Amino acid sequence: MLKKSIAFACSALVLLLAVATTSVLANIPETDSEHSNYGDTAKAKEFAKEHMGEKGKNLTEKEELMMLFTLHDTNKDGHLDGIELRAAFSDYNDQHTPNSQSTVTLQQMNDMIDHVILEDDINNDGRISLEEYMISQKYHEG
């Protein structure tokens, strides 16, 4: 049972990081991506579902988004703050950059985080709630 839980958690993390990266790349001027805080989430979700195996096939769109949010919310306060966004973006960038050379500068990272919070933080508390995250996802995908 523990092995299955660990395997699912690892698979969920792959999904989270895939979507986080599309968000990072969408806000780097040198990349060719749609104008969205979360980039091409359809491609990221498809990639992650392939790596999640059977469990990934059974998730609804809402479950995928809730899982991504929960995995980012490392302090479990129900919000994504700048530190949590930076960690998600950095972890994925580090894992998927050849030779461990970051393709995102600190300034670009800060700009991306500021952009996400500015655009998605509806109540202006400096954090992204689950509701704000879901609204942003729906807006950018629809």
N, CA, C and O atoms as a GROMACS GRO file, in nm:
protein
  568
    1MET      N    1   0.083  -0.120   0.000
    1MET     CA    2   0.000   0.000   0.000
    1MET      C    3   0.087   0.126   0.000
    1MET      O    4   0.059   0.222  -0.072
    2LEU      N    5   0.193   0.124   0.082
    2LEU     CA    6   0.282   0.239   0.089
    2LEU      C    7   0.351   0.261  -0.046
    2LEU      O    8   0.367   0.375  -0.090
    3LYS      N    9   0.392   0.152  -0.112
    3LYS     CA   10   0.456   0.165  -0.242
    3LYS      C   11   0.362   0.227  -0.344
    3LYS      O   12   0.404   0.309  -0.426
    4LYS      N   13   0.233   0.188  -0.340
    4LYS     CA   14   0.136   0.245  -0.434
    4LYS      C   15   0.117   0.393  -0.406
    4LYS      O   16   0.106   0.473  -0.499
    5SER      N   17   0.112   0.431  -0.278
    5SER     CA   18   0.096   0.572  -0.242
    5SER      C   19   0.215   0.654  -0.289
    5SER      O   20   0.199   0.764  -0.342
    6ILE      N   21   0.334   0.601  -0.269
    6ILE     CA   22   0.454   0.671  -0.312
    6ILE      C   23   0.457   0.682  -0.464
    6ILE      O   24   0.491   0.788  -0.519
    7ALA      N   25   0.420   0.575  -0.533
    7ALA     CA   26   0.419   0.578  -0.680
    7ALA      C   27   0.319   0.680  -0.731
    7ALA      O   28   0.347   0.754  -0.825
    8PHE      N   29   0.200   0.686  -0.668
    8PHE     CA   30   0.101   0.784  -0.711
    8PHE      C   31   0.150   0.925  -0.684
    8PHE      O   32   0.132   1.014  -0.768
    9ALA      N   33   0.212   0.947  -0.568
    9ALA     CA   34   0.263   1.080  -0.535
    9ALA      C   35   0.370   1.123  -0.636
    9ALA      O   36   0.372   1.238  -0.678
   10CYS      N   37   0.456   1.031  -0.675
   10CYS     CA   38   0.559   1.062  -0.775
   10CYS      C   39   0.496   1.094  -0.910
   10CYS      O   40   0.538   1.187  -0.978
   11SER      N   41   0.396   1.017  -0.947
   11SER     CA   42   0.328   1.042  -1.074
   11SER      C   43   0.257   1.176  -1.072
   11SER      O   44   0.258   1.249  -1.171
   12ALA      N   45   0.196   1.207  -0.959
   12ALA     CA   46   0.126   1.335  -0.946
   12ALA      C   47   0.226   1.450  -0.956
   12ALA      O   48   0.195   1.554  -1.014
   13LEU      N   49   0.344   1.432  -0.900
   13LEU     CA   50   0.446   1.535  -0.906
   13LEU      C   51   0.490   1.558  -1.051
   13LEU      O   52   0.515   1.672  -1.090
   14VAL      N   53   0.499   1.453  -1.129
   14VAL     CA   54   0.534   1.468  -1.271
   14VAL      C   55   0.430   1.555  -1.340
   14VAL      O   56   0.464   1.643  -1.418
   15LEU      N   57   0.302   1.529  -1.312
   15LEU     CA   58   0.194   1.608  -1.371
   15LEU      C   59   0.206   1.754  -1.328
   15LEU      O   60   0.196   1.844  -1.411
   16LEU      N   61   0.227   1.776  -1.201
   16LEU     CA   62   0.241   1.911  -1.149
   16LEU      C   63   0.355   1.984  -1.217
   16LEU      O   64   0.339   2.098  -1.261
   17LEU      N   65   0.469   1.922  -1.225
   17LEU     CA   66   0.586   1.987  -1.282
   17LEU      C   67   0.570   2.011  -1.431
   17LEU      O   68   0.620   2.111  -1.483
   18ALA      N   69   0.502   1.923  -1.500
   18ALA     CA   70   0.480   1.943  -1.643
   18ALA      C   71   0.396   2.067  -1.668
   18ALA      O   72   0.426   2.145  -1.758
   19VAL      N   73   0.292   2.086  -1.588
   19VAL     CA   74   0.207   2.204  -1.604
   19VAL      C   75   0.281   2.329  -1.558
   19VAL      O   76   0.268   2.434  -1.620
   20ALA      N   77   0.357   2.318  -1.450
   20ALA     CA   78   0.432   2.434  -1.401
   20ALA      C   79   0.530   2.483  -1.506
   20ALA      O   80   0.548   2.604  -1.523
   21THR      N   81   0.593   2.393  -1.575
   21THR     CA   82   0.691   2.433  -1.676
   21THR      C   83   0.625   2.506  -1.791
   21THR      O   84   0.680   2.604  -1.842
   22THR      N   85   0.509   2.462  -1.832
   22THR     CA   86   0.444   2.533  -1.941
   22THR      C   87   0.410   2.674  -1.896
   22THR      O   88   0.410   2.766  -1.977
   23SER      N   89   0.381   2.691  -1.768
   23SER     CA   90   0.356   2.824  -1.715
   23SER      C   91   0.481   2.908  -1.722
   23SER      O   92   0.476   3.024  -1.763
   24VAL      N   93   0.592   2.852  -1.683
   24VAL     CA   94   0.719   2.924  -1.687
   24VAL      C   95   0.753   2.963  -1.830
   24VAL      O   96   0.784   3.079  -1.857
   25LEU      N   97   0.746   2.868  -1.920
   25LEU     CA   98   0.784   2.894  -2.059
   25LEU      C   99   0.690   2.991  -2.128
   25LEU      O  100   0.732   3.064  -2.218
   26ALA      N  101   0.565   2.993  -2.087
   26ALA     CA  102   0.468   3.084  -2.149
   26ALA      C  103   0.503   3.229  -2.122
   26ALA      O  104   0.461   3.317  -2.197
   27ASN      N  105   0.578   3.255  -2.017
   27ASN     CA  106   0.609   3.392  -1.979
   27ASN      C  107   0.752   3.434  -2.010
   27ASN      O  108   0.794   3.542  -1.969
   28ILE      N  109   0.826   3.351  -2.080
   28ILE     CA  110   0.960   3.388  -2.124
   28ILE      C  111   0.948   3.440  -2.267
   28ILE      O  112   0.901   3.367  -2.355
   29PRO      N  113   0.989   3.563  -2.290
   29PRO     CA  114   0.970   3.622  -2.423
   29PRO      C  115   1.028   3.540  -2.537
   29PRO      O  116   0.975   3.543  -2.648
   30GLU      N  117   1.137   3.467  -2.514
   30GLU     CA  118   1.202   3.394  -2.621
   30GLU      C  119   1.126   3.269  -2.664
   30GLU      O  120   1.158   3.211  -2.768
   31THR      N  121   1.026   3.227  -2.588
   31THR     CA  122   0.954   3.106  -2.624
   31THR      C  123   0.830   3.139  -2.704
   31THR      O  124   0.770   3.245  -2.687
   32ASP      N  125   0.793   3.048  -2.791
   32ASP     CA  126   0.676   3.066  -2.875
   32ASP      C  127   0.561   2.989  -2.812
   32ASP      O  128   0.549   2.868  -2.831
   33SER      N  129   0.475   3.058  -2.736
   33SER     CA  130   0.366   2.993  -2.666
   33SER      C  131   0.246   3.086  -2.662
   33SER      O  132   0.260   3.207  -2.680
   34GLU      N  133   0.130   3.029  -2.638
   34GLU     CA  134   0.010   3.109  -2.625
   34GLU      C  135   0.024   3.204  -2.507
   34GLU      O  136   0.102   3.178  -2.416
   35HIS      N  137  -0.051   3.314  -2.508
   35HIS     CA  138  -0.047   3.408  -2.396
   35HIS      C  139  -0.132   3.352  -2.283
   35HIS      O  140  -0.254   3.365  -2.283
   36SER      N  141  -0.066   3.291  -2.189
   36SER     CA  142  -0.135   3.229  -2.076
   36SER      C  143  -0.036   3.212  -1.962
   36SER      O  144   0.082   3.189  -1.985
   37ASN      N  145  -0.085   3.224  -1.840
   37ASN     CA  146   0.002   3.201  -1.725
   37ASN      C  147   0.044   3.056  -1.716
   37ASN      O  148   0.145   3.024  -1.654
   38TYR      N  149  -0.032   2.967  -1.778
   38TYR     CA  150  -0.008   2.825  -1.763
   38TYR      C  151   0.029   2.757  -1.892
   38TYR      O  152   0.034   2.634  -1.898
   39GLY      N  153   0.056   2.833  -1.997
   39GLY     CA  154   0.103   2.777  -2.123
   39GLY      C  155   0.005   2.677  -2.182
   39GLY      O  156  -0.116   2.689  -2.162
   40ASP      N  157   0.056   2.582  -2.253
   40ASP     CA  158  -0.025   2.479  -2.317
   40ASP      C  159  -0.047   2.365  -2.219
   40ASP      O  160   0.025   2.265  -2.221
   41THR      N  161  -0.147   2.380  -2.132
   41THR     CA  162  -0.170   2.279  -2.029
   41THR      C  163  -0.219   2.147  -2.088
   41THR      O  164  -0.198   2.042  -2.027
   42ALA      N  165  -0.281   2.150  -2.204
   42ALA     CA  166  -0.329   2.025  -2.264
   42ALA      C  167  -0.211   1.932  -2.293
   42ALA      O  168  -0.217   1.813  -2.263
   43LYS      N  169  -0.105   1.987  -2.350
   43LYS     CA  170   0.013   1.905  -2.378
   43LYS      C  171   0.078   1.856  -2.250
   43LYS      O  172   0.121   1.741  -2.241
   44ALA      N  173   0.087   1.944  -2.151
   44ALA     CA  174   0.149   1.906  -2.023
   44ALA      C  175   0.069   1.797  -1.954
   44ALA      O  176   0.126   1.702  -1.900
   45LYS      N  177  -0.063   1.809  -1.955
   45LYS     CA  178  -0.147   1.708  -1.892
   45LYS      C  179  -0.136   1.574  -1.964
   45LYS      O  180  -0.131   1.469  -1.900
   46GLU      N  181  -0.133   1.577  -2.095
   46GLU     CA  182  -0.121   1.453  -2.173
   46GLU      C  183   0.011   1.383  -2.142
   46GLU      O  184   0.015   1.262  -2.121
   47PHE      N  185   0.119   1.461  -2.139
   47PHE     CA  186   0.250   1.406  -2.106
   47PHE      C  187   0.248   1.343  -1.967
   47PHE      O  188   0.298   1.232  -1.947
   48ALA      N  189   0.192   1.415  -1.872
   48ALA     CA  190   0.189   1.365  -1.734
   48ALA      C  191   0.100   1.242  -1.720
   48ALA      O  192   0.134   1.149  -1.648
   49LYS      N  193  -0.014   1.242  -1.787
   49LYS     CA  194  -0.103   1.126  -1.780
   49LYS      C  195  -0.035   1.000  -1.831
   49LYS      O  196  -0.055   0.891  -1.776
   50GLU      N  197   0.045   1.014  -1.935
   50GLU     CA  198   0.119   0.900  -1.987
   50GLU      C  199   0.210   0.841  -1.880
   50GLU      O  200   0.225   0.719  -1.870
   51HIS      N  201   0.272   0.928  -1.800
   51HIS     CA  202   0.364   0.882  -1.697
   51HIS      C  203   0.292   0.834  -1.571
   51HIS      O  204   0.352   0.764  -1.490
   52MET      N  205   0.165   0.872  -1.554
   52MET     CA  206   0.089   0.829  -1.436
   52MET      C  207   0.024   0.693  -1.458
   52MET      O  208  -0.023   0.631  -1.363
   53GLY      N  209   0.022   0.647  -1.580
   53GLY     CA  210  -0.037   0.517  -1.609
   53GLY      C  211  -0.188   0.516  -1.588
   53GLY      O  212  -0.257   0.612  -1.624
   54GLU      N  213  -0.238   0.409  -1.530
   54GLU     CA  214  -0.382   0.390  -1.512
   54GLU      C  215  -0.446   0.498  -1.426
   54GLU      O  216  -0.557   0.543  -1.456
   55LYS      N  217  -0.379   0.540  -1.320
   55LYS     CA  218  -0.437   0.642  -1.232
   55LYS      C  219  -0.457   0.774  -1.305
   55LYS      O  220  -0.554   0.845  -1.278
   56GLY      N  221  -0.369   0.807  -1.395
   56GLY     CA  222  -0.382   0.931  -1.471
   56GLY      C  223  -0.499   0.930  -1.566
   56GLY      O  224  -0.556   1.035  -1.597
   57LYS      N  225  -0.536   0.812  -1.614
   57LYS     CA  226  -0.647   0.801  -1.709
   57LYS      C  227  -0.782   0.826  -1.642
   57LYS      O  228  -0.878   0.863  -1.710
   58ASN      N  229  -0.790   0.806  -1.513
   58ASN     CA  230  -0.918   0.816  -1.443
   58ASN      C  231  -0.945   0.952  -1.382
   58ASN      O  232  -1.052   0.973  -1.325
   59LEU      N  233  -0.852   1.044  -1.393
   59LEU     CA  234  -0.871   1.176  -1.333
   59LEU      C  235  -0.957   1.264  -1.423
   59LEU      O  236  -0.940   1.267  -1.545
   60THR      N  237  -1.050   1.336  -1.360
   60THR     CA  238  -1.126   1.436  -1.434
   60THR      C  239  -1.041   1.562  -1.445
   60THR      O  240  -0.939   1.575  -1.377
   61GLU      N  241  -1.083   1.653  -1.529
   61GLU     CA  242  -1.012   1.781  -1.544
   61GLU      C  243  -1.002   1.853  -1.409
   61GLU      O  244  -0.896   1.903  -1.372
   62LYS      N  245  -1.112   1.857  -1.338
   62LYS     CA  246  -1.113   1.925  -1.208
   62LYS      C  247  -1.020   1.856  -1.109
   62LYS      O  248  -0.950   1.923  -1.033
   63GLU      N  249  -1.018   1.723  -1.108
   63GLU     CA  250  -0.929   1.648  -1.019
   63GLU      C  251  -0.783   1.675  -1.051
   63GLU      O  252  -0.700   1.688  -0.961
   64GLU      N  253  -0.751   1.683  -1.180
   64GLU     CA  254  -0.613   1.714  -1.220
   64GLU      C  255  -0.571   1.850  -1.166
   64GLU      O  256  -0.463   1.864  -1.108
   65LEU      N  257  -0.657   1.949  -1.184
   65LEU     CA  258  -0.624   2.084  -1.139
   65LEU      C  259  -0.613   2.091  -0.987
   65LEU      O  260  -0.523   2.156  -0.934
   66MET      N  261  -0.704   2.025  -0.918
   66MET     CA  262  -0.699   2.025  -0.772
   66MET      C  263  -0.572   1.956  -0.722
   66MET      O  264  -0.511   2.000  -0.625
   67MET      N  265  -0.533   1.848  -0.788
   67MET     CA  266  -0.412   1.777  -0.750
   67MET      C  267  -0.290   1.866  -0.772
   67MET      O  268  -0.201   1.872  -0.686
   68LEU      N  269  -0.284   1.934  -0.885
   68LEU     CA  270  -0.173   2.023  -0.912
   68LEU      C  271  -0.163   2.132  -0.807
   68LEU      O  272  -0.054   2.162  -0.757
   69PHE      N  273  -0.275   2.191  -0.774
   69PHE     CA  274  -0.276   2.297  -0.673
   69PHE      C  275  -0.228   2.243  -0.538
   69PHE      O  276  -0.144   2.305  -0.473
   70THR      N  277  -0.281   2.129  -0.497
   70THR     CA  278  -0.246   2.071  -0.367
   70THR      C  279  -0.097   2.038  -0.360
   70THR      O  280  -0.034   2.059  -0.256
   71LEU      N  281  -0.041   1.988  -0.467
   71LEU     CA  282   0.101   1.956  -0.468
   71LEU      C  283   0.188   2.082  -0.458
   71LEU      O  284   0.294   2.079  -0.396
   72HIS      N  285   0.144   2.190  -0.519
   72HIS     CA  286   0.217   2.316  -0.509
   72HIS      C  287   0.207   2.375  -0.369
   72HIS      O  288   0.301   2.439  -0.321
   73ASP      N  289   0.094   2.356  -0.303
   73ASP     CA  290   0.067   2.419  -0.173
   73ASP      C  291   0.142   2.344  -0.063
   73ASP      O  292   0.082   2.270   0.015
   74THR      N  293   0.272   2.364  -0.056
   74THR     CA  294   0.356   2.285   0.034
   74THR      C  295   0.332   2.313   0.181
   74THR      O  296   0.354   2.225   0.264
   75ASN      N  297   0.287   2.433   0.216
   75ASN     CA  298   0.260   2.461   0.358
   75ASN      C  299   0.114   2.433   0.395
   75ASN      O  300   0.074   2.455   0.509
   76LYS      N  301   0.036   2.385   0.299
   76LYS     CA  302  -0.102   2.342   0.319
   76LYS      C  303  -0.192   2.450   0.380
   76LYS      O  304  -0.279   2.422   0.462
   77ASP      N  305  -0.170   2.576   0.337
   77ASP     CA  306  -0.254   2.684   0.387
   77ASP      C  307  -0.369   2.718   0.292
   77ASP      O  308  -0.445   2.811   0.316
   78GLY      N  309  -0.381   2.641   0.183
   78GLY     CA  310  -0.489   2.664   0.088
   78GLY      C  311  -0.460   2.774  -0.013
   78GLY      O  312  -0.550   2.818  -0.084
   79HIS      N  313  -0.334   2.818  -0.020
   79HIS     CA  314  -0.295   2.924  -0.113
   79HIS      C  315  -0.158   2.892  -0.173
   79HIS      O  316  -0.077   2.822  -0.113
   80LEU      N  317  -0.135   2.945  -0.292
   80LEU     CA  318  -0.001   2.940  -0.352
   80LEU      C  319   0.060   3.079  -0.339
   80LEU      O  320   0.005   3.177  -0.390
   81ASP      N  321   0.173   3.086  -0.271
   81ASP     CA  322   0.243   3.214  -0.259
   81ASP      C  323   0.363   3.215  -0.352
   81ASP      O  324   0.389   3.117  -0.422
   82GLY      N  325   0.434   3.325  -0.353
   82GLY     CA  326   0.549   3.338  -0.442
   82GLY      C  327   0.656   3.233  -0.419
   82GLY      O  328   0.719   3.186  -0.514
   83ILE      N  329   0.676   3.195  -0.295
   83ILE     CA  330   0.777   3.093  -0.263
   83ILE      C  331   0.737   2.958  -0.323
   83ILE      O  332   0.821   2.888  -0.379
   84GLU      N  333   0.610   2.923  -0.310
   84GLU     CA  334   0.562   2.795  -0.364
   84GLU      C  335   0.566   2.795  -0.516
   84GLU      O  336   0.600   2.694  -0.578
   85LEU      N  337   0.531   2.906  -0.578
   85LEU     CA  338   0.539   2.916  -0.723
   85LEU      C  339   0.684   2.906  -0.770
   85LEU      O  340   0.714   2.837  -0.867
   86ARG      N  341   0.774   2.974  -0.701
   86ARG     CA  342   0.916   2.969  -0.736
   86ARG      C  343   0.968   2.826  -0.725
   86ARG      O  344   1.041   2.779  -0.813
   87ALA      N  345   0.931   2.757  -0.618
   87ALA     CA  346   0.978   2.619  -0.598
   87ALA      C  347   0.929   2.528  -0.711
   87ALA      O  348   1.006   2.448  -0.764
   88ALA      N  349   0.803   2.542  -0.748
   88ALA     CA  350   0.748   2.458  -0.855
   88ALA      C  351   0.818   2.487  -0.988
   88ALA      O  352   0.856   2.395  -1.060
   89PHE      N  353   0.833   2.615  -1.021
   89PHE     CA  354   0.898   2.652  -1.147
   89PHE      C  355   1.044   2.608  -1.146
   89PHE      O  356   1.093   2.553  -1.246
   90SER      N  357   1.114   2.631  -1.037
   90SER     CA  358   1.257   2.598  -1.027
   90SER      C  359   1.282   2.449  -1.034
   90SER      O  360   1.371   2.404  -1.106
   91ASP      N  361   1.204   2.371  -0.960
   91ASP     CA  362   1.223   2.226  -0.959
   91ASP      C  363   1.210   2.169  -1.099
   91ASP      O  364   1.292   2.088  -1.142
   92TYR      N  365   1.106   2.210  -1.170
   92TYR     CA  366   1.086   2.156  -1.304
   92TYR      C  367   1.196   2.203  -1.399
   92TYR      O  368   1.249   2.124  -1.477
   93ASN      N  369   1.230   2.330  -1.390
   93ASN     CA  370   1.336   2.383  -1.477
   93ASN      C  371   1.467   2.309  -1.452
   93ASN      O  372   1.538   2.275  -1.547
   94ASP      N  373   1.499   2.284  -1.326
   94ASP     CA  374   1.623   2.213  -1.292
   94ASP      C  375   1.624   2.070  -1.347
   94ASP      O  376   1.727   2.023  -1.394
   95GLN      N  377   1.510   2.003  -1.340
   95GLN     CA  378   1.502   1.864  -1.385
   95GLN      C  379   1.504   1.850  -1.536
   95GLN      O  380   1.544   1.745  -1.588
   96HIS      N  381   1.462   1.952  -1.608
   96HIS     CA  382   1.447   1.939  -1.752
   96HIS      C  383   1.540   2.030  -1.832
   96HIS      O  384   1.513   2.059  -1.948
   97THR      N  385   1.648   2.074  -1.771
   97THR     CA  386   1.745   2.156  -1.840
   97THR      C  387   1.873   2.075  -1.857
   97THR      O  388   1.928   2.026  -1.758
   98PRO      N  389   1.922   2.061  -1.978
   98PRO     CA  390   2.044   1.983  -2.001
   98PRO      C  391   2.162   2.040  -1.922
   98PRO      O  392   2.177   2.161  -1.908
   99ASN      N  393   2.246   1.950  -1.872
   99ASN     CA  394   2.370   1.986  -1.803
   99ASN      C  395   2.348   2.076  -1.682
   99ASN      O  396   2.438   2.149  -1.642
  100SER      N  397   2.230   2.069  -1.623
  100SER     CA  398   2.198   2.146  -1.502
  100SER      C  399   2.220   2.296  -1.519
  100SER      O  400   2.248   2.366  -1.421
  101GLN      N  401   2.209   2.347  -1.640
  101GLN     CA  402   2.223   2.490  -1.664
  101GLN      C  403   2.084   2.549  -1.680
  101GLN      O  404   2.011   2.516  -1.773
  102SER      N  405   2.047   2.637  -1.588
  102SER     CA  406   1.914   2.696  -1.590
  102SER      C  407   1.894   2.781  -1.715
  102SER      O  408   1.984   2.855  -1.756
  103THR      N  409   1.777   2.769  -1.775
  103THR     CA  410   1.743   2.852  -1.889
  103THR      C  411   1.662   2.974  -1.846
  103THR      O  412   1.631   3.060  -1.928
  104VAL      N  413   1.629   2.981  -1.719
  104VAL     CA  414   1.550   3.091  -1.666
  104VAL      C  415   1.635   3.168  -1.566
  104VAL      O  416   1.688   3.111  -1.471
  105THR      N  417   1.649   3.298  -1.589
  105THR     CA  418   1.727   3.380  -1.496
  105THR      C  419   1.642   3.411  -1.373
  105THR      O  420   1.520   3.394  -1.374
  106LEU      N  421   1.708   3.456  -1.268
  106LEU     CA  422   1.636   3.494  -1.146
  106LEU      C  423   1.536   3.605  -1.175
  106LEU      O  424   1.424   3.603  -1.124
  107GLN      N  425   1.576   3.701  -1.257
  107GLN     CA  426   1.485   3.811  -1.291
  107GLN      C  427   1.363   3.759  -1.368
  107GLN      O  428   1.250   3.802  -1.342
  108GLN      N  429   1.385   3.667  -1.464
  108GLN     CA  430   1.273   3.610  -1.538
  108GLN      C  431   1.180   3.534  -1.443
  108GLN      O  432   1.057   3.545  -1.455
  109MET      N  433   1.237   3.459  -1.351
  109MET     CA  434   1.157   3.384  -1.254
  109MET      C  435   1.072   3.481  -1.171
  109MET      O  436   0.952   3.459  -1.154
  110ASN      N  437   1.135   3.586  -1.120
  110ASN     CA  438   1.061   3.685  -1.041
  110ASN      C  439   0.952   3.752  -1.123
  110ASN      O  440   0.841   3.773  -1.074
  111ASP      N  441   0.981   3.783  -1.248
  111ASP     CA  442   0.882   3.845  -1.336
  111ASP      C  443   0.764   3.751  -1.360
  111ASP      O  444   0.649   3.795  -1.361
  112MET      N  445   0.792   3.623  -1.380
  112MET     CA  446   0.684   3.526  -1.403
  112MET      C  447   0.595   3.514  -1.280
  112MET      O  448   0.472   3.514  -1.292
  113ILE      N  449   0.656   3.504  -1.164
  113ILE     CA  450   0.579   3.492  -1.039
  113ILE      C  451   0.495   3.617  -1.019
  113ILE      O  452   0.376   3.607  -0.987
  114ASP      N  453   0.556   3.734  -1.036
  114ASP     CA  454   0.481   3.859  -1.022
  114ASP      C  455   0.365   3.865  -1.120
  114ASP      O  456   0.255   3.909  -1.084
  115HIS      N  457   0.389   3.821  -1.243
  115HIS     CA  458   0.283   3.822  -1.345
  115HIS      C  459   0.167   3.731  -1.305
  115HIS      O  460   0.050   3.770  -1.316
  116VAL      N  461   0.198   3.611  -1.259
  116VAL     CA  462   0.093   3.517  -1.219
  116VAL      C  463   0.012   3.574  -1.104
  116VAL      O  464  -0.111   3.570  -1.106
  117ILE      N  465   0.080   3.629  -1.004
  117ILE     CA  466   0.008   3.684  -0.889
  117ILE      C  467  -0.072   3.807  -0.930
  117ILE      O  468  -0.187   3.822  -0.888
  118LEU      N  469  -0.014   3.895  -1.010
  118LEU     CA  470  -0.085   4.014  -1.055
  118LEU      C  471  -0.211   3.978  -1.134
  118LEU      O  472  -0.316   4.038  -1.114
  119GLU      N  473  -0.199   3.880  -1.222
  119GLU     CA  474  -0.312   3.846  -1.308
  119GLU      C  475  -0.416   3.755  -1.241
  119GLU      O  476  -0.535   3.769  -1.268
  120ASP      N  477  -0.372   3.664  -1.156
  120ASP     CA  478  -0.463   3.562  -1.103
  120ASP      C  479  -0.512   3.588  -0.961
  120ASP      O  480  -0.609   3.526  -0.917
  121ASP      N  481  -0.447   3.677  -0.887
  121ASP     CA  482  -0.484   3.705  -0.748
  121ASP      C  483  -0.601   3.804  -0.744
  121ASP      O  484  -0.581   3.925  -0.735
  122ILE      N  485  -0.721   3.751  -0.751
  122ILE     CA  486  -0.842   3.833  -0.762
  122ILE      C  487  -0.863   3.923  -0.641
  122ILE      O  488  -0.901   4.039  -0.656
  123ASN      N  489  -0.840   3.870  -0.520
  123ASN     CA  490  -0.866   3.949  -0.399
  123ASN      C  491  -0.744   4.029  -0.352
  123ASN      O  492  -0.748   4.091  -0.246
  124ASN      N  493  -0.636   4.027  -0.429
  124ASN     CA  494  -0.516   4.106  -0.402
  124ASN      C  495  -0.453   4.082  -0.265
  124ASN      O  496  -0.407   4.176  -0.200
  125ASP      N  497  -0.451   3.956  -0.221
  125ASP     CA  498  -0.386   3.925  -0.094
  125ASP      C  499  -0.243   3.875  -0.114
  125ASP      O  500  -0.177   3.837  -0.018
  126GLY      N  501  -0.196   3.874  -0.239
  126GLY     CA  502  -0.059   3.831  -0.268
  126GLY      C  503  -0.042   3.681  -0.281
  126GLY      O  504   0.070   3.632  -0.290
  127ARG      N  505  -0.154   3.608  -0.281
  127ARG     CA  506  -0.150   3.462  -0.292
  127ARG      C  507  -0.260   3.417  -0.388
  127ARG      O  508  -0.354   3.492  -0.415
  128ILE      N  509  -0.246   3.295  -0.437
  128ILE     CA  510  -0.346   3.238  -0.527
  128ILE      C  511  -0.422   3.129  -0.450
  128ILE      O  512  -0.363   3.029  -0.410
  129SER      N  513  -0.551   3.150  -0.430
  129SER     CA  514  -0.634   3.049  -0.365
  129SER      C  515  -0.673   2.942  -0.467
  129SER      O  516  -0.654   2.960  -0.587
  130LEU      N  517  -0.726   2.831  -0.418
  130LEU     CA  518  -0.773   2.726  -0.509
  130LEU      C  519  -0.879   2.782  -0.603
  130LEU      O  520  -0.877   2.753  -0.723
  131GLU      N  521  -0.970   2.860  -0.550
  131GLU     CA  522  -1.075   2.919  -0.634
  131GLU      C  523  -1.015   3.009  -0.742
  131GLU      O  524  -1.056   3.002  -0.858
  132GLU      N  525  -0.919   3.093  -0.706
  132GLU     CA  526  -0.855   3.181  -0.803
  132GLU      C  527  -0.779   3.100  -0.908
  132GLU      O  528  -0.780   3.133  -1.027
  133TYR      N  529  -0.714   2.994  -0.864
  133TYR     CA  530  -0.641   2.905  -0.955
  133TYR      C  531  -0.736   2.841  -1.056
  133TYR      O  532  -0.708   2.836  -1.175
  134MET      N  533  -0.850   2.791  -1.006
  134MET     CA  534  -0.947   2.726  -1.094
  134MET      C  535  -1.007   2.827  -1.194
  134MET      O  536  -1.027   2.794  -1.311
  135ILE      N  537  -1.035   2.947  -1.146
  135ILE     CA  538  -1.088   3.051  -1.235
  135ILE      C  539  -0.987   3.084  -1.344
  135ILE      O  540  -1.023   3.097  -1.461
  136SER      N  541  -0.862   3.098  -1.306
  136SER     CA  542  -0.756   3.129  -1.403
  136SER      C  543  -0.743   3.017  -1.506
  136SER      O  544  -0.731   3.044  -1.626
  137GLN      N  545  -0.744   2.894  -1.459
  137GLN     CA  546  -0.734   2.780  -1.552
  137GLN      C  547  -0.850   2.781  -1.651
  137GLN      O  548  -0.830   2.763  -1.771
  138LYS      N  549  -0.970   2.803  -1.600
  138LYS     CA  550  -1.088   2.804  -1.687
  138LYS      C  551  -1.078   2.919  -1.789
  138LYS      O  552  -1.109   2.901  -1.906
  139TYR      N  553  -1.035   3.035  -1.743
  139TYR     CA  554  -1.021   3.151  -1.831
  139TYR      C  555  -0.919   3.125  -1.942
  139TYR      O  556  -0.946   3.150  -2.059
  140HIS      N  557  -0.803   3.074  -1.905
  140HIS     CA  558  -0.695   3.055  -2.002
  140HIS      C  559  -0.720   2.938  -2.096
  140HIS      O  560  -0.669   2.936  -2.208
  141GLU      N  561  -0.798   2.840  -2.052
  141GLU     CA  562  -0.826   2.725  -2.138
  141GLU      C  563  -0.952   2.744  -2.221
  141GLU      O  564  -0.970   2.675  -2.321
  142GLY      N  565  -1.038   2.834  -2.181
  142GLY     CA  566  -1.165   2.849  -2.250
  142GLY      C  567  -1.166   2.966  -2.334
  142GLY      O  568  -1.265   2.994  -2.400
   0.00000   0.00000   0.00000
